[in-house]
Amino acid sequence: MKKLIIPCVYLKKGKLIKGFRDDSALSDDPVSYCVSLSVNGADNIILFDLSDGDAEHEEALLTIRKITSAIDTGIIAAGNVNRLEDVKKLLYAGCRRVALNMAKQSNIDLIGEAGKRFSKKKIYVCADSMDQILDNLKVIRDNTTGSLLLSKLSDAKFEEIPVICVVNDDADPADILKIPGVGGLSGDIVNGRCPDLYSFKDELSRAGLDMNTGSGKLSWDDLKCDDSGLIPVVCQDDISGTVLMVAYMNREAFETTVREGIMTYYSRSRKCLWKKGDTSGHYQYVKSLYADCDNDTLLAKVVQIGAACHTGEYSCFFNEIMKKENENTNPYTVLEDVMNVILDRKENPKEGSYTNYLFDKGIDKILKKVGEEATEIVIAAKNPEAEESKYEIADLLYHLMVLMAVKGLTWEDVMEELANR
């Protein structure tokens, strides 16, 4: 099992503070700080919400949503989790997992309900001692995939469920990670090494630990570069398949990309290494990297944050030369195309548009239409022929997309939620 390095941040009153007992400001810009952690070696980020009161907590949720939209690194949310509704809000804000504090009996009772409702892979527990974990082992094992332990493990040997050890003293990090059952390290022992966590991982690797850094099946020497020592790279959106851009890599750019999982290129004009996103914040998180049949061109499939093109366009390939009409039935492309038309109508109203009629009437009218279309699907499905159901399902999807536009949701949000279930 690869060992994870996980910074821990504390959010209070819209700022990141230094810790539970130290509320001095660490950063006034939580989003930029978390982006820096994300692209400099953080395998996940634990975020403790230390908000006071409902209003501050709601503000924190908005900040968390901005953070999760700006990075592809998983956020493990903790703090201010007391009800199933709190778990839901954090997951809807884009957190990959939510940790329930086991110091509260009510949260221990909530573990099973949360695991069943949102799937066990989204639920962690947060414990102050091994005893808290061991005393509730069955419910933890049945309904979660891991735990945060807010103390040093000492000589404990526990392999029933992965533990991320949150350490705030001067212990030896290698010794802790070598303890059976410890899958990751967090707390001040990690925070003190930010933002360059790759060097920290290298030190731990030299201590004999299997750290979470990338490696490839092919090395640079297996590839065929041109006379300048470069190889072209086609970059593609991993979800939609949209070709985003074409750039070049040299050896260092290739090896950095494989190791760090962030697309890094070689700029032929500036004659230097270029990590996409360092200027714009529009980083590209690598999901896969392929070589073609001749090993002289690379294909990268990525999660693109923001726009790929310096013009602000999502893809660099937006200058249409020619296009033939065709019946595109790729589900993702069709749904995105229709959604884009709906969003355009919202921003640029068109006289006589049914979509604008719905926007003008407001959410109550839209919800009424969603309910009507859902009912018509039920009626149509009672007929033996499938044609009528097809039309009614299409009608429902359209009205759902209008509702999504009103609520600020995208298909990516919905598909991500489905993929996590």
C-alpha positions in Angstrom: 0.0 0.0 0.0 1.4 3.4 -1.0 1.8 5.8 1.8 0.0 9.1 1.6 1.2 12.6 2.6 -1.8 14.7 3.5 -1.6 18.4 4.7 -4.1 19.5 7.2 -5.7 22.9 7.0 -8.1 24.7 9.4 -10.8 27.1 8.1 -12.3 29.8 10.2 -14.1 33.1 9.3 -13.1 32.7 5.7 -9.4 32.3 6.4 -7.0 29.5 7.0 -5.6 29.5 10.6 -2.6 27.6 11.9 -4.4 25.1 14.1 -7.0 24.2 16.7 -5.2 26.1 19.4 -3.6 28.8 17.3 -6.0 31.0 15.4 -3.4 33.3 13.9 -3.8 33.6 10.1 -2.0 31.2 7.9 -3.6 32.5 4.7 -6.3 35.0 3.7 -6.8 33.1 0.4 -7.8 29.5 1.2 -8.3 28.6 -2.4 -4.8 29.7 -3.6 -3.2 28.0 -0.6 -5.0 24.7 -1.3 -4.1 24.9 -5.0 -0.5 25.3 -4.0 -0.7 22.2 -1.8 -2.5 20.3 -4.5 0.2 20.8 -7.2 3.1 20.4 -4.9 2.6 16.9 -3.7 -0.5 16.6 -1.5 -2.1 13.3 -2.0 -5.3 14.6 -0.2 -6.0 17.6 2.0 -7.8 17.3 5.4 -9.9 20.4 5.9 -11.2 21.1 9.4 -14.2 23.6 9.4 -13.9 25.5 12.7 -16.8 27.8 12.0 -18.9 29.3 14.8 -22.7 29.3 14.0 -24.8 28.5 11.0 -24.0 31.7 9.0 -20.3 31.2 9.3 -20.6 27.5 8.4 -22.6 28.3 5.3 -19.8 30.8 4.3 -17.3 28.0 4.9 -19.2 25.7 2.6 -19.0 28.3 -0.2 -15.2 28.5 0.3 -15.0 24.7 0.3 -16.9 24.6 -3.0 -14.4 27.1 -4.5 -11.5 25.0 -3.3 -12.9 21.7 -4.7 -13.6 23.4 -8.1 -10.0 24.6 -8.3 -8.2 21.3 -7.7 -8.5 17.6 -8.5 -7.0 16.6 -5.2 -9.4 15.0 -2.8 -10.6 17.0 0.2 -11.4 15.1 3.4 -13.8 17.3 5.4 -14.0 17.3 9.2 -15.5 19.6 11.8 -19.0 20.8 12.1 -20.4 17.4 11.1 -23.3 16.6 13.4 -26.1 15.4 11.2 -26.7 13.5 7.9 -27.5 16.9 6.4 -24.0 18.1 7.2 -22.5 15.1 5.5 -24.6 15.8 2.4 -23.7 19.5 2.2 -20.0 18.7 2.4 -20.2 16.0 -0.2 -22.3 18.3 -2.4 -19.6 21.0 -2.0 -17.2 18.6 -3.7 -15.4 16.9 -0.8 -14.4 13.3 -1.5 -14.9 12.2 2.0 -16.3 13.4 5.3 -15.0 12.4 8.7 -17.3 12.0 11.7 -15.8 13.0 15.1 -16.1 9.9 17.3 -15.8 12.0 20.5 -19.5 12.5 20.1 -21.8 9.5 20.7 -24.3 11.0 18.3 -21.7 10.8 15.5 -21.0 7.2 16.4 -24.7 6.5 16.0 -24.6 8.4 12.7 -21.8 6.3 11.1 -24.0 3.5 9.9 -26.6 5.8 8.5 -24.1 7.9 6.6 -22.3 4.9 5.2 -25.5 3.4 3.9 -26.8 6.7 2.5 -23.6 8.0 0.8 -21.5 4.7 0.4 -18.8 3.7 2.8 -16.0 4.9 0.6 -17.1 8.5 1.3 -17.1 8.2 5.1 -14.1 8.4 7.5 -14.1 8.6 11.2 -12.0 11.0 13.3 -10.7 9.6 16.6 -8.6 10.9 19.4 -7.3 7.4 20.4 -7.0 3.9 19.2 -9.5 2.9 21.9 -12.2 4.9 20.2 -11.6 3.0 17.0 -11.3 -0.4 18.6 -14.4 0.1 20.7 -16.5 0.7 17.6 -14.6 -1.5 15.2 -17.5 -3.3 13.6 -19.6 -0.2 12.7 -16.4 1.5 11.4 -15.3 -1.4 9.3 -18.8 -2.0 7.9 -19.6 1.7 7.0 -16.3 3.5 6.4 -13.1 3.1 4.4 -10.6 4.7 6.8 -10.0 6.8 9.9 -8.1 9.9 11.0 -6.3 9.4 14.3 -5.6 12.7 16.1 -2.7 11.3 18.1 0.5 9.4 17.6 0.1 5.6 17.2 3.1 4.7 19.5 3.7 1.0 19.2 0.1 0.1 18.2 -0.2 -2.5 15.4 -3.6 -2.2 13.8 -4.4 -3.4 10.3 -8.2 -3.7 10.4 -8.8 -0.4 8.7 -6.4 2.2 7.2 -5.4 5.0 9.6 -4.2 8.5 8.6 -2.2 9.6 11.6 -2.5 13.3 12.4 0.7 14.1 14.2 1.5 17.5 15.8 4.8 16.8 17.5 8.4 16.1 16.5 8.1 12.3 16.0 10.0 10.6 13.2 7.7 10.5 10.2 9.3 7.3 8.7 8.8 5.5 12.0 5.1 6.3 12.1 4.5 5.3 8.5 6.2 2.0 9.1 3.7 1.1 11.8 1.2 -1.6 10.4 -2.1 0.0 9.6 -0.8 3.5 9.0 -1.7 4.5 5.4 -0.9 8.2 5.6 0.5 11.0 7.6 -1.0 14.4 8.3 -0.8 17.3 10.9 2.0 19.7 11.7 4.6 17.1 10.9 3.4 17.4 7.3 2.4 21.1 7.3 5.9 22.1 8.2 7.2 20.7 5.0 4.7 22.5 2.7 4.5 23.4 0.0 7.3 21.2 -1.5 6.0 17.8 -0.4 7.8 15.9 -3.2 11.2 16.4 -1.5 9.5 15.1 1.7 8.3 12.0 -0.2 11.8 11.5 -1.6 13.3 11.4 1.9 10.7 8.9 3.0 11.3 6.8 -0.1 15.0 6.7 0.8 13.9 5.4 4.2 12.4 2.4 2.5 8.7 3.5 2.3 6.6 3.1 -0.8 5.3 6.7 -1.3 2.6 7.8 -3.7 4.6 9.2 -6.6 4.0 8.4 -10.2 5.9 6.0 -12.4 5.4 4.9 -16.0 5.6 1.7 -17.9 7.7 3.5 -20.5 10.7 5.7 -19.8 11.9 8.7 -21.8 14.5 6.5 -23.4 11.7 4.3 -24.9 10.3 7.3 -26.7 11.4 8.8 -30.1 12.0 12.5 -29.8 12.8 14.9 -32.7 16.2 16.5 -33.4 15.6 19.1 -30.8 15.0 16.5 -28.1 11.3 17.1 -28.0 8.1 15.0 -28.4 4.6 16.4 -29.3 1.8 15.9 -26.7 -1.9 15.9 -27.6 -3.9 16.9 -24.5 -7.5 15.6 -24.2 -10.3 16.1 -21.7 -10.6 12.8 -19.9 -14.4 13.0 -19.5 -15.7 14.6 -22.7 -12.9 13.6 -25.1 -12.4 17.2 -26.2 -8.9 17.8 -27.6 -7.6 20.7 -25.5 -4.2 21.6 -26.9 -1.0 20.4 -28.4 2.4 21.1 -26.8 5.9 19.6 -26.4 7.9 17.8 -23.8 11.6 17.3 -23.3 13.0 14.7 -20.9 12.6 16.8 -17.8 9.0 17.8 -18.6 8.1 14.2 -19.3 9.7 12.8 -16.1 8.1 15.7 -14.0 4.7 15.0 -15.5 4.9 11.2 -14.7 6.2 11.8 -11.2 3.9 14.6 -10.1 0.8 14.0 -12.1 0.5 17.6 -13.3 1.0 18.3 -17.0 4.4 19.9 -17.5 5.6 21.0 -20.9 8.7 22.5 -22.6 8.1 25.9 -24.0 9.9 26.2 -27.4 9.5 30.0 -27.4 10.7 30.6 -23.9 13.1 27.6 -23.9 12.2 26.5 -20.4 10.0 24.1 -18.5 6.4 25.1 -18.3 3.9 23.7 -15.8 0.5 24.4 -17.3 -1.4 26.5 -14.8 1.4 28.2 -12.8 0.4 31.5 -14.3 -3.4 31.1 -14.9 -4.2 28.6 -12.2 -5.7 26.3 -14.9 -3.8 23.2 -14.0 -4.1 19.9 -15.9 -4.3 16.8 -13.6 -3.1 13.7 -15.5 -5.5 10.8 -15.5 -3.6 8.7 -18.1 -0.6 9.1 -20.5 -0.2 7.0 -23.7 2.4 6.8 -26.4 1.3 6.1 -30.0 2.3 3.0 -32.1 5.7 4.6 -33.1 6.4 6.0 -29.6 6.9 9.5 -31.1 3.7 11.2 -30.0 2.0 11.3 -26.6 -1.6 11.4 -25.7 -2.5 12.8 -22.2 -6.0 12.5 -20.8 -6.5 15.1 -18.1 -8.9 16.9 -15.7 -8.7 20.5 -16.9 -9.2 23.2 -14.3 -10.6 26.3 -16.1 -9.7 26.9 -19.7 -6.9 25.3 -21.6 -6.4 28.1 -24.1 -4.7 31.4 -23.3 -7.5 33.2 -25.1 -10.0 32.0 -22.4 -11.5 29.4 -24.6 -11.8 25.9 -23.1 -10.0 24.3 -26.0 -7.3 25.8 -28.3 -9.2 24.2 -31.2 -12.1 26.7 -31.7 -11.3 28.2 -35.1 -13.7 26.2 -37.3 -12.5 25.7 -40.9 -15.3 23.3 -42.1 -18.0 21.2 -40.6 -20.4 18.7 -41.9 -23.8 18.1 -40.3 -24.0 14.8 -38.5 -26.2 13.2 -36.0 -24.0 13.2 -32.9 -25.4 10.7 -30.4 -22.5 10.6 -27.9 -24.5 11.0 -24.7 -22.0 13.3 -23.0 -21.6 15.6 -26.0 -25.3 15.8 -26.7 -26.1 16.7 -23.1 -23.3 19.3 -23.0 -24.4 20.8 -26.3 -28.0 21.1 -25.1 -26.9 22.5 -21.8 -24.7 25.1 -23.5 -27.8 26.3 -25.5 -29.8 26.6 -22.3 -27.1 28.6 -20.6 -26.8 30.8 -23.7 -30.5 31.5 -23.6 -30.1 32.4 -19.9 -27.4 34.9 -20.6 -28.7 36.1 -24.0 -32.5 35.9 -24.0 -34.2 35.2 -27.3 -37.7 36.4 -28.1 -40.1 33.5 -28.5 -37.8 31.0 -26.8 -39.5 28.4 -24.6 -36.4 28.2 -22.5 -36.6 31.9 -21.8 -40.3 31.6 -21.0 -39.4 29.1 -18.3 -36.6 31.3 -16.9 -39.0 34.3 -16.9 -41.7 32.3 -15.0 -39.2 31.2 -12.4 -38.4 28.1 -10.4 -41.9 27.2 -9.4 -42.9 26.9 -13.0 -39.8 24.9 -13.8 -40.4 22.5 -10.9 -44.0 22.1 -12.0 -42.9 21.1 -15.5 -40.3 18.6 -14.1 -43.1 17.0 -12.0 -45.4 16.9 -15.0 -42.8 15.3 -17.3 -41.9 12.7 -14.6 -45.6 11.8 -14.4 -45.9 11.5 -18.2 -42.9 9.1 -18.2 -44.8 6.9 -15.7 -47.9 6.9 -17.9 -45.9 6.2 -21.1 -44.0 3.4 -19.5 -47.3 1.5 -19.0 -47.6 1.2 -22.8 -45.9 -1.8 -24.5 -44.1 0.3 -27.1 -40.9 2.2 -26.1 -41.2 5.1 -28.5 -43.5 7.2 -26.2 -41.2 6.7 -23.2 -38.2 7.9 -25.3 -39.9 11.2 -26.1 -41.1 11.7 -22.5 -37.6 10.9 -21.1 -36.1 13.5 -23.5 -38.6 16.1 -22.3 -37.8 15.4 -18.7 -34.0 15.6 -19.3 -34.5 19.0 -21.0 -36.5 20.4 -18.1 -34.0 19.0 -15.6 -31.3 20.9 -17.5 -33.2 24.1 -17.2 -33.5 23.4 -13.5 -29.7 22.7 -13.3 -29.0 26.0 -15.0 -31.1 27.8 -12.4 -29.3 26.0 -9.6 -25.8 26.5 -11.1 -25.2 22.8 -11.6 -23.3 21.3 -14.5 -23.3 17.8 -16.0 -19.9 17.3 -14.7 -21.2 17.9 -11.1 -23.9 15.3 -11.7 -21.7 12.7 -13.4 -19.1 13.1 -10.6 -21.8 12.4 -8.1 -22.9 9.3 -10.0 -19.4 8.1 -10.4 -18.8 8.3 -6.7 -21.8 6.2 -5.8 
